[in-house]
């Protein structure tokens, strides 16, 4: 606990008890052992929902917590991070979700003990965040097919009690067949692009798009958003793009356009549309204004690690 005291700040750990990790109810007990709450080194707070995670995090910030640790999946981490962006508070991450994209791309340990050691002995390091119409995202945002897929996955889980993976498979098949294309006008870097598409994906920094590293980011401090636009709206065209990505030839496809921006305005004919941010979907007014906020979030990372990492072979 000495390191936490050296930071001159209380440490609060917000645990999402509904995260995807097995035996989630045992996590707070384990964290009290790892962080030594009985010695005054940390406060461990269990939350039963996403809304409660935000409420508890706000309370701990008001109490003076300087490092706020999000213990949960990407949605939990993103919700807590949004409260800390642009402040001198530090985010700690304990990956307890199903995929944990943000923790993985930062090179954080996947195990609870290892991630806890980083929180206690790491270094606050600035990383970029993305923003759309004022909402923060750490990983990515999208409109079109992926947003529809997430929305239908959530319905499958809530109404039919399907597992996350079964719901995702069913939702993917459904949206491939039924989601109509939309026309978008993208204003960025002094240029306008118009496309009829079923998928526009916006990443906080650059995503790998080929081979078995698809969906991985090598760094989160590049100071840019990356937009990935598909131009042929048919289902088979999307399937072919997925195969091209797997075999490393997607950048040769004439119906796929990646481009780097610091901000972009995206217009559609619809006054409101579903937008996915870090795996959650909500209604947003059009036009959509995206921007990167370089170094706006302080995250506890391993000493000597930084936010740029080498990809694994």
Secondary structure, DSSP 8 states (H G I E B T S, - for coil): -HHHHHTTSEEEEEEETTSSSTTGGGHHHHHHHHHTGGGTS-EEEEESSHHHHHHHHHHHHHTTEEEEEEEESHHHHHHHHHHHTTSS-EEEEEE-SSS-HHHHHTT--SSHHHHHHHHHH-EEEEEEEEEETTEEESSEEEEEHHHHHHHHHHHHHHHH---HHHHHHHHHHHHHHH---EEEEEEETTEEEEEEESEEEEEES----SGGGTT--SBS-SS-EEEEEE---SHHHHHHHHHHHHTT-GGG-TTEEEEEESEEEEEESSSEEEEEETTEEEEEESSEEEEEEEEEEEEEE-TTT-SB-----
